[in-house]
């Protein structure tokens, strides 16, 4: 059966995503910025999850060329994820030319030790995605999260298909960005990916305008159990049709 990873950014989302059939949770903060490292408190809470949790290790928004001080921060965050008892971490780093920063990724991977590792969407900036697949395999990553180097996975379906073919089972290719109930089935069928990554967020209960007027931000959406269940139903249907 295809697998489903849910990305969440808060304690309520973490609780909602712990549903039978969900394979993994990616734990972040600031999903609106592409996902940043979650707080130590949220990681500690995630240790009680019934679903394996991987923590995003990304110290700031923007690109993936990191200063030495930022790398030190990432190493400390990996230590925090391990101390919390999480199953894995989500990593990425690049050089100025957008190729993978192999030296930094080796340091981060060594710090992760036996924890599971996902290469995040830094992959989507690489000039040679097939070479990046080979590098990720060599570094021992379990999977690559990618939109097929497009603004969303549905728009990157042709590249996703090529990546899956090149990976040839050596590493899992997980389609993410813009994955929704309305396109999940086509993504699975058209690209050959066997894993989807989605936020499965629905509209949030309205908040008083005064909250965002004063600069506290607007909580426009939250993780939806109903949408997760719909996604899981699609994956189950695809499995059933493949078995016929």
C-alpha positions as protocol buffer text, in pm:
chain_id: "A"
residue {
  index: 1
  type: UNK
  ca { x: 0 y: 0 z: 0 }
}
residue {
  index: 2
  type: UNK
  ca { x: 128 y: 351 z: -75 }
}
residue {
  index: 3
  type: UNK
  ca { x: 231 y: 539 z: 236 }
}
residue {
  index: 4
  type: UNK
  ca { x: 118 y: 876 z: 368 }
}
residue {
  index: 5
  type: UNK
  ca { x: 329 y: 1120 z: 569 }
}
residue {
  index: 6
  type: UNK
  ca { x: 155 y: 1413 z: 737 }
}
residue {
  index: 7
  type: UNK
  ca { x: 344 y: 1735 z: 810 }
}
residue {
  index: 8
  type: UNK
  ca { x: 227 y: 1921 z: 1120 }
}
residue {
  index: 9
  type: UNK
  ca { x: 337 y: 2237 z: 1299 }
}
residue {
  index: 10
  type: UNK
  ca { x: 164 y: 2229 z: 1637 }
}
residue {
  index: 11
  type: UNK
  ca { x: 45 y: 2006 z: 1920 }
}
residue {
  index: 12
  type: UNK
  ca { x: -313 y: 1987 z: 1793 }
}
residue {
  index: 13
  type: UNK
  ca { x: -195 y: 1882 z: 1447 }
}
residue {
  index: 14
  type: UNK
  ca { x: 35 y: 1623 z: 1603 }
}
residue {
  index: 15
  type: UNK
  ca { x: -258 y: 1473 z: 1790 }
}
residue {
  index: 16
  type: UNK
  ca { x: -487 y: 1481 z: 1486 }
}
residue {
  index: 17
  type: UNK
  ca { x: -232 y: 1311 z: 1259 }
}
residue {
  index: 18
  type: UNK
  ca { x: -201 y: 1005 z: 1483 }
}
residue {
  index: 19
  type: UNK
  ca { x: -452 y: 799 z: 1288 }
}
residue {
  index: 20
  type: UNK
  ca { x: -442 y: 433 z: 1183 }
}
residue {
  index: 21
  type: UNK
  ca { x: -290 y: 417 z: 836 }
}
residue {
  index: 22
  type: UNK
  ca { x: -65 y: 723 z: 865 }
}
residue {
  index: 23
  type: UNK
  ca { x: 291 y: 599 z: 814 }
}
residue {
  index: 24
  type: UNK
  ca { x: 487 y: 891 z: 952 }
}
residue {
  index: 25
  type: UNK
  ca { x: 459 y: 1247 z: 1083 }
}
residue {
  index: 26
  type: UNK
  ca { x: 697 y: 1526 z: 984 }
}
residue {
  index: 27
  type: UNK
  ca { x: 719 y: 1764 z: 1279 }
}
residue {
  index: 28
  type: UNK
  ca { x: 787 y: 2129 z: 1196 }
}
residue {
  index: 29
  type: UNK
  ca { x: 721 y: 2482 z: 1296 }
}
residue {
  index: 30
  type: UNK
  ca { x: 621 y: 2755 z: 1050 }
}
residue {
  index: 31
  type: UNK
  ca { x: 482 y: 2549 z: 763 }
}
residue {
  index: 32
  type: UNK
  ca { x: 404 y: 2876 z: 585 }
}
residue {
  index: 33
  type: UNK
  ca { x: 781 y: 2920 z: 549 }
}
residue {
  index: 34
  type: UNK
  ca { x: 834 y: 2568 z: 420 }
}
residue {
  index: 35
  type: UNK
  ca { x: 884 y: 2421 z: 766 }
}
residue {
  index: 36
  type: UNK
  ca { x: 1141 y: 2508 z: 1033 }
}
residue {
  index: 37
  type: UNK
  ca { x: 1279 y: 2318 z: 1333 }
}
residue {
  index: 38
  type: UNK
  ca { x: 1008 y: 2249 z: 1593 }
}
residue {
  index: 39
  type: UNK
  ca { x: 1051 y: 2355 z: 1955 }
}
residue {
  index: 40
  type: UNK
  ca { x: 1205 y: 2122 z: 2211 }
}
residue {
  index: 41
  type: UNK
  ca { x: 869 y: 2112 z: 2385 }
}
residue {
  index: 42
  type: UNK
  ca { x: 689 y: 1995 z: 2073 }
}
residue {
  index: 43
  type: UNK
  ca { x: 956 y: 1731 z: 2010 }
}
residue {
  index: 44
  type: UNK
  ca { x: 917 y: 1607 z: 2367 }
}
residue {
  index: 45
  type: UNK
  ca { x: 540 y: 1583 z: 2318 }
}
residue {
  index: 46
  type: UNK
  ca { x: 591 y: 1398 z: 1988 }
}
residue {
  index: 47
  type: UNK
  ca { x: 786 y: 1126 z: 2166 }
}
residue {
  index: 48
  type: UNK
  ca { x: 451 y: 994 z: 2289 }
}
residue {
  index: 49
  type: UNK
  ca { x: 313 y: 964 z: 1936 }
}
residue {
  index: 50
  type: UNK
  ca { x: 170 y: 632 z: 1818 }
}
residue {
  index: 51
  type: UNK
  ca { x: 305 y: 716 z: 1470 }
}
residue {
  index: 52
  type: UNK
  ca { x: 680 y: 753 z: 1396 }
}
residue {
  index: 53
  type: UNK
  ca { x: 784 y: 1120 z: 1402 }
}
residue {
  index: 54
  type: UNK
  ca { x: 1065 y: 1284 z: 1204 }
}
residue {
  index: 55
  type: UNK
  ca { x: 1172 y: 1634 z: 1308 }
}
residue {
  index: 56
  type: UNK
  ca { x: 1253 y: 1898 z: 1049 }
}
residue {
  index: 57
  type: UNK
  ca { x: 1604 y: 2034 z: 1107 }
}
residue {
  index: 58
  type: UNK
  ca { x: 1606 y: 2377 z: 943 }
}
residue {
  index: 59
  type: UNK
  ca { x: 1715 y: 2675 z: 1152 }
}
residue {
  index: 60
  type: UNK
  ca { x: 1569 y: 2957 z: 945 }
}
residue {
  index: 61
  type: UNK
  ca { x: 1367 y: 3048 z: 640 }
}
residue {
  index: 62
  type: UNK
  ca { x: 1525 y: 3109 z: 300 }
}
residue {
  index: 63
  type: UNK
  ca { x: 1790 y: 2908 z: 120 }
}
residue {
  index: 64
  type: UNK
  ca { x: 1996 y: 2614 z: 235 }
}
residue {
  index: 65
  type: UNK
  ca { x: 2352 y: 2748 z: 238 }
}
residue {
  index: 66
  type: UNK
  ca { x: 2432 y: 2747 z: 608 }
}
residue {
  index: 67
  type: UNK
  ca { x: 2698 y: 2930 z: 808 }
}
residue {
  index: 68
  type: UNK
  ca { x: 2906 y: 2736 z: 1058 }
}
residue {
  index: 69
  type: UNK
  ca { x: 2704 y: 2877 z: 1348 }
}
residue {
  index: 70
  type: UNK
  ca { x: 2384 y: 2755 z: 1182 }
}
residue {
  index: 71
  type: UNK
  ca { x: 2532 y: 2410 z: 1131 }
}
residue {
  index: 72
  type: UNK
  ca { x: 2619 y: 2400 z: 1500 }
}
residue {
  index: 73
  type: UNK
  ca { x: 2257 y: 2488 z: 1576 }
}
residue {
  index: 74
  type: UNK
  ca { x: 2137 y: 2207 z: 1349 }
}
residue {
  index: 75
  type: UNK
  ca { x: 2367 y: 1959 z: 1521 }
}
residue {
  index: 76
  type: UNK
  ca { x: 2224 y: 2065 z: 1857 }
}
residue {
  index: 77
  type: UNK
  ca { x: 1870 y: 2029 z: 1722 }
}
residue {
  index: 78
  type: UNK
  ca { x: 1949 y: 1677 z: 1602 }
}
residue {
  index: 79
  type: UNK
  ca { x: 2073 y: 1597 z: 1953 }
}
residue {
  index: 80
  type: UNK
  ca { x: 1744 y: 1733 z: 2090 }
}
residue {
  index: 81
  type: UNK
  ca { x: 1541 y: 1517 z: 1853 }
}
residue {
  index: 82
  type: UNK
  ca { x: 1736 y: 1209 z: 1956 }
}
residue {
  index: 83
  type: UNK
  ca { x: 1705 y: 1295 z: 2325 }
}
residue {
  index: 84
  type: UNK
  ca { x: 1329 y: 1330 z: 2279 }
}
residue {
  index: 85
  type: UNK
  ca { x: 1318 y: 977 z: 2136 }
}
residue {
  index: 86
  type: UNK
  ca { x: 1200 y: 1070 z: 1786 }
}
residue {
  index: 87
  type: UNK
  ca { x: 1231 y: 820 z: 1503 }
}
residue {
  index: 88
  type: UNK
  ca { x: 1418 y: 1042 z: 1260 }
}
residue {
  index: 89
  type: UNK
  ca { x: 1516 y: 1379 z: 1121 }
}
residue {
  index: 90
  type: UNK
  ca { x: 1460 y: 1569 z: 796 }
}
residue {
  index: 91
  type: UNK
  ca { x: 1779 y: 1726 z: 664 }
}
residue {
  index: 92
  type: UNK
  ca { x: 1914 y: 1934 z: 378 }
}
residue {
  index: 93
  type: UNK
  ca { x: 2200 y: 2168 z: 289 }
}
residue {
  index: 94
  type: UNK
  ca { x: 2338 y: 2308 z: -35 }
}
residue {
  index: 95
  type: UNK
  ca { x: 2633 y: 2496 z: -178 }
}
residue {
  index: 96
  type: UNK
  ca { x: 2612 y: 2832 z: -355 }
}
residue {
  index: 97
  type: UNK
  ca { x: 2554 y: 2657 z: -689 }
}
residue {
  index: 98
  type: UNK
  ca { x: 2256 y: 2465 z: -537 }
}
residue {
  index: 99
  type: UNK
  ca { x: 2432 y: 2129 z: -551 }
}
residue {
  index: 100
  type: UNK
  ca { x: 2406 y: 1928 z: -232 }
}
residue {
  index: 101
  type: UNK
  ca { x: 2655 y: 2024 z: 39 }
}
residue {
  index: 102
  type: UNK
  ca { x: 2793 y: 1675 z: 85 }
}
residue {
  index: 103
  type: UNK
  ca { x: 3035 y: 1770 z: 363 }
}
residue {
  index: 104
  type: UNK
  ca { x: 2763 y: 1930 z: 577 }
}
residue {
  index: 105
  type: UNK
  ca { x: 2516 y: 1651 z: 505 }
}
residue {
  index: 106
  type: UNK
  ca { x: 2776 y: 1397 z: 618 }
}
residue {
  index: 107
  type: UNK
  ca { x: 2821 y: 1586 z: 946 }
}
residue {
  index: 108
  type: UNK
  ca { x: 2447 y: 1605 z: 1004 }
}
residue {
  index: 109
  type: UNK
  ca { x: 2402 y: 1239 z: 912 }
}
residue {
  index: 110
  type: UNK
  ca { x: 2677 y: 1130 z: 1147 }
}
residue {
  index: 111
  type: UNK
  ca { x: 2512 y: 1328 z: 1425 }
}
residue {
  index: 112
  type: UNK
  ca { x: 2181 y: 1154 z: 1351 }
}
residue {
  index: 113
  type: UNK
  ca { x: 2345 y: 815 z: 1394 }
}
residue {
  index: 114
  type: UNK
  ca { x: 2087 y: 537 z: 1379 }
}
residue {
  index: 115
  type: UNK
  ca { x: 1791 y: 774 z: 1343 }
}
residue {
  index: 116
  type: UNK
  ca { x: 1601 y: 763 z: 1016 }
}
residue {
  index: 117
  type: UNK
  ca { x: 1680 y: 1038 z: 766 }
}
residue {
  index: 118
  type: UNK
  ca { x: 1480 y: 1213 z: 494 }
}
residue {
  index: 119
  type: UNK
  ca { x: 1642 y: 1453 z: 246 }
}
residue {
  index: 120
  type: UNK
  ca { x: 1408 y: 1751 z: 223 }
}
residue {
  index: 121
  type: UNK
  ca { x: 1319 y: 1976 z: -69 }
}
residue {
  index: 122
  type: UNK
  ca { x: 1666 y: 2124 z: -94 }
}
residue {
  index: 123
  type: UNK
  ca { x: 1666 y: 1849 z: -357 }
}
residue {
  index: 124
  type: UNK
  ca { x: 1429 y: 2056 z: -572 }
}
residue {
  index: 125
  type: UNK
  ca { x: 1693 y: 2326 z: -620 }
}
residue {
  index: 126
  type: UNK
  ca { x: 1968 y: 2093 z: -740 }
}
residue {
  index: 127
  type: UNK
  ca { x: 2077 y: 2145 z: -1103 }
}
residue {
  index: 128
  type: UNK
  ca { x: 2115 y: 1770 z: -1164 }
}
residue {
  index: 129
  type: UNK
  ca { x: 1840 y: 1580 z: -980 }
}
residue {
  index: 130
  type: UNK
  ca { x: 1953 y: 1238 z: -1096 }
}
residue {
  index: 131
  type: UNK
  ca { x: 2302 y: 1297 z: -960 }
}
residue {
  index: 132
  type: UNK
  ca { x: 2143 y: 1422 z: -637 }
}
residue {
  index: 133
  type: UNK
  ca { x: 1949 y: 1095 z: -610 }
}
residue {
  index: 134
  type: UNK
  ca { x: 2275 y: 902 z: -633 }
}
residue {
  index: 135
  type: UNK
  ca { x: 2434 y: 1127 z: -370 }
}
residue {
  index: 136
  type: UNK
  ca { x: 2139 y: 1080 z: -134 }
}
residue {
  index: 137
  type: UNK
  ca { x: 2171 y: 703 z: -173 }
}
residue {
  index: 138
  type: UNK
  ca { x: 2544 y: 721 z: -102 }
}
residue {
  index: 139
  type: UNK
  ca { x: 2478 y: 930 z: 210 }
}
residue {
  index: 140
  type: UNK
  ca { x: 2236 y: 667 z: 339 }
}
residue {
  index: 141
  type: UNK
  ca { x: 1912 y: 865 z: 329 }
}
residue {
  index: 142
  type: UNK
  ca { x: 1594 y: 659 z: 345 }
}
residue {
  index: 143
  type: UNK
  ca { x: 1392 y: 885 z: 120 }
}
residue {
  index: 144
  type: UNK
  ca { x: 1380 y: 1209 z: -75 }
}
residue {
  index: 145
  type: UNK
  ca { x: 1095 y: 1456 z: -35 }
}
residue {
  index: 146
  type: UNK
  ca { x: 1043 y: 1632 z: -367 }
}
residue {
  index: 147
  type: UNK
  ca { x: 792 y: 1818 z: -580 }
}
residue {
  index: 148
  type: UNK
  ca { x: 974 y: 1712 z: -894 }
}
residue {
  index: 149
  type: UNK
  ca { x: 1157 y: 2048 z: -890 }
}
residue {
  index: 150
  type: UNK
  ca { x: 831 y: 2234 z: -956 }
}
residue {
  index: 151
  type: UNK
  ca { x: 620 y: 2470 z: -749 }
}
residue {
  index: 152
  type: UNK
  ca { x: 398 y: 2172 z: -664 }
}
residue {
  index: 153
  type: UNK
  ca { x: 417 y: 1796 z: -711 }
}
residue {
  index: 154
  type: UNK
  ca { x: 132 y: 1785 z: -967 }
}
residue {
  index: 155
  type: UNK
  ca { x: 326 y: 2032 z: -1184 }
}
residue {
  index: 156
  type: UNK
  ca { x: 645 y: 1828 z: -1146 }
}
residue {
  index: 157
  type: UNK
  ca { x: 496 y: 1491 z: -1237 }
}
residue {
  index: 158
  type: UNK
  ca { x: 725 y: 1427 z: -1536 }
}
residue {
  index: 159
  type: UNK
  ca { x: 1041 y: 1492 z: -1333 }
}
residue {
  index: 160
  type: UNK
  ca { x: 901 y: 1283 z: -1048 }
}
residue {
  index: 161
  type: UNK
  ca { x: 852 y: 996 z: -1291 }
}
residue {
  index: 162
  type: UNK
  ca { x: 1213 y: 1024 z: -1411 }
}
residue {
  index: 163
  type: UNK
  ca { x: 1343 y: 1038 z: -1054 }
}
residue {
  index: 164
  type: UNK
  ca { x: 1147 y: 729 z: -954 }
}
residue {
  index: 165
  type: UNK
  ca { x: 1282 y: 543 z: -1258 }
}
residue {
  index: 166
  type: UNK
  ca { x: 1640 y: 648 z: -1182 }
}
residue {
  index: 167
  type: UNK
  ca { x: 1611 y: 562 z: -812 }
}
residue {
  index: 168
  type: UNK
  ca { x: 1509 y: 209 z: -911 }
}
residue {
  index: 169
  type: UNK
  ca { x: 1412 y: 116 z: -557 }
}
residue {
  index: 170
  type: UNK
  ca { x: 1744 y: 224 z: -403 }
}
residue {
  index: 171
  type: UNK
  ca { x: 1574 y: 507 z: -212 }
}
residue {
  index: 172
  type: UNK
  ca { x: 1212 y: 603 z: -155 }
}
residue {
  index: 173
  type: UNK
  ca { x: 1083 y: 899 z: -356 }
}
residue {
  index: 174
  type: UNK
  ca { x: 810 y: 1085 z: -167 }
}
residue {
  index: 175
  type: UNK
  ca { x: 600 y: 1340 z: -355 }
}
residue {
  index: 176
  type: UNK
  ca { x: 522 y: 1656 z: -160 }
}
residue {
  index: 177
  type: UNK
  ca { x: 399 y: 2013 z: -205 }
}
residue {
  index: 178
  type: UNK
  ca { x: 45 y: 2076 z: -319 }
}
residue {
  index: 179
  type: UNK
  ca { x: -60 y: 1714 z: -263 }
}
residue {
  index: 180
  type: UNK
  ca { x: -435 y: 1709 z: -206 }
}
residue {
  index: 181
  type: UNK
  ca { x: -730 y: 1474 z: -215 }
}
residue {
  index: 182
  type: UNK
  ca { x: -811 y: 1590 z: -568 }
}
residue {
  index: 183
  type: UNK
  ca { x: -471 y: 1502 z: -718 }
}
residue {
  index: 184
  type: UNK
  ca { x: -333 y: 1221 z: -499 }
}
residue {
  index: 185
  type: UNK
  ca { x: -467 y: 942 z: -717 }
}
residue {
  index: 186
  type: UNK
  ca { x: -320 y: 1085 z: -1038 }
}
residue {
  index: 187
  type: UNK
  ca { x: 16 y: 1144 z: -870 }
}
residue {
  index: 188
  type: UNK
  ca { x: 38 y: 780 z: -768 }
}
residue {
  index: 189
  type: UNK
  ca { x: -67 y: 654 z: -1109 }
}
residue {
  index: 190
  type: UNK
  ca { x: 127 y: 897 z: -1330 }
}
residue {
  index: 191
  type: UNK
  ca { x: 462 y: 912 z: -1149 }
}
residue {
  index: 192
  type: UNK
  ca { x: 514 y: 573 z: -989 }
}
residue {
  index: 193
  type: UNK
  ca { x: 576 y: 723 z: -644 }
}
residue {
  index: 194
  type: UNK
  ca { x: 461 y: 504 z: -359 }
}
residue {
  index: 195
  type: UNK
  ca { x: 471 y: 768 z: -87 }
}
residue {
  index: 196
  type: UNK
  ca { x: 286 y: 1098 z: -47 }
}
residue {
  index: 197
  type: UNK
  ca { x: 359 y: 1390 z: 185 }
}
residue {
  index: 198
  type: UNK
  ca { x: 75 y: 1629 z: 267 }
}
residue {
  index: 199
  type: UNK
  ca { x: -36 y: 1875 z: 532 }
}
residue {
  index: 200
  type: UNK
  ca { x: -404 y: 1774 z: 500 }
}
residue {
  index: 201
  type: UNK
  ca { x: -508 y: 2110 z: 641 }
}
residue {
  index: 202
  type: UNK
  ca { x: -859 y: 2251 z: 642 }
}
residue {
  index: 203
  type: UNK
  ca { x: -1002 y: 2593 z: 731 }
}
residue {
  index: 204
  type: UNK
  ca { x: -954 y: 2697 z: 1092 }
}
residue {
  index: 205
  type: UNK
  ca { x: -1227 y: 2827 z: 1317 }
}
residue {
  index: 206
  type: UNK
  ca { x: -1248 y: 3203 z: 1272 }
}
residue {
  index: 207
  type: UNK
  ca { x: -1053 y: 3434 z: 1499 }
}
residue {
  index: 208
  type: UNK
  ca { x: -1122 y: 3792 z: 1595 }
}
residue {
  index: 209
  type: UNK
  ca { x: -971 y: 4037 z: 1348 }
}
residue {
  index: 210
  type: UNK
  ca { x: -807 y: 4213 z: 1642 }
}
residue {
  index: 211
  type: UNK
  ca { x: -565 y: 3918 z: 1675 }
}
residue {
  index: 212
  type: UNK
  ca { x: -401 y: 3973 z: 1337 }
}
residue {
  index: 213
  type: UNK
  ca { x: -457 y: 4350 z: 1340 }
}
residue {
  index: 214
  type: UNK
  ca { x: -209 y: 4360 z: 1629 }
}
residue {
  index: 215
  type: UNK
  ca { x: 42 y: 4147 z: 1440 }
}
residue {
  index: 216
  type: UNK
  ca { x: -5 y: 3812 z: 1612 }
}
residue {
  index: 217
  type: UNK
  ca { x: -65 y: 3627 z: 1285 }
}
residue {
  index: 218
  type: UNK
  ca { x: -367 y: 3458 z: 1137 }
}
residue {
  index: 219
  type: UNK
  ca { x: -435 y: 3089 z: 1192 }
}
residue {
  index: 220
  type: UNK
  ca { x: -602 y: 3024 z: 858 }
}
residue {
  index: 221
  type: UNK
  ca { x: -592 y: 2643 z: 860 }
}
residue {
  index: 222
  type: UNK
  ca { x: -524 y: 2342 z: 1081 }
}
residue {
  index: 223
  type: UNK
  ca { x: -457 y: 1972 z: 1034 }
}
residue {
  index: 224
  type: UNK
  ca { x: -787 y: 1804 z: 942 }
}
residue {
  index: 225
  type: UNK
  ca { x: -867 y: 1448 z: 1047 }
}
residue {
  index: 226
  type: UNK
  ca { x: -1140 y: 1437 z: 784 }
}
residue {
  index: 227
  type: UNK
  ca { x: -895 y: 1520 z: 504 }
}
residue {
  index: 228
  type: UNK
  ca { x: -641 y: 1269 z: 635 }
}
residue {
  index: 229
  type: UNK
  ca { x: -911 y: 1000 z: 628 }
}
residue {
  index: 230
  type: UNK
  ca { x: -999 y: 1093 z: 270 }
}
residue {
  index: 231
  type: UNK
  ca { x: -635 y: 1063 z: 166 }
}
residue {
  index: 232
  type: UNK
  ca { x: -601 y: 726 z: 338 }
}
residue {
  index: 233
  type: UNK
  ca { x: -915 y: 604 z: 161 }
}
residue {
  index: 234
  type: UNK
  ca { x: -761 y: 694 z: -176 }
}
residue {
  index: 235
  type: UNK
  ca { x: -443 y: 505 z: -90 }
}
residue {
  index: 236
  type: UNK
  ca { x: -646 y: 202 z: 16 }
}
residue {
  index: 237
  type: UNK
  ca { x: -848 y: 212 z: -307 }
}
residue {
  index: 238
  type: UNK
  ca { x: -531 y: 230 z: -515 }
}
residue {
  index: 239
  type: UNK
  ca { x: -390 y: -69 z: -329 }
}
residue {
  index: 240
  type: UNK
  ca { x: -709 y: -265 z: -385 }
}
residue {
  index: 241
  type: UNK
  ca { x: -717 y: -187 z: -757 }
}
residue {
  index: 242
  type: UNK
  ca { x: -352 y: -288 z: -794 }
}
residue {
  index: 243
  type: UNK
  ca { x: -427 y: -624 z: -634 }
}
residue {
  index: 244
  type: UNK
  ca { x: -708 y: -704 z: -878 }
}
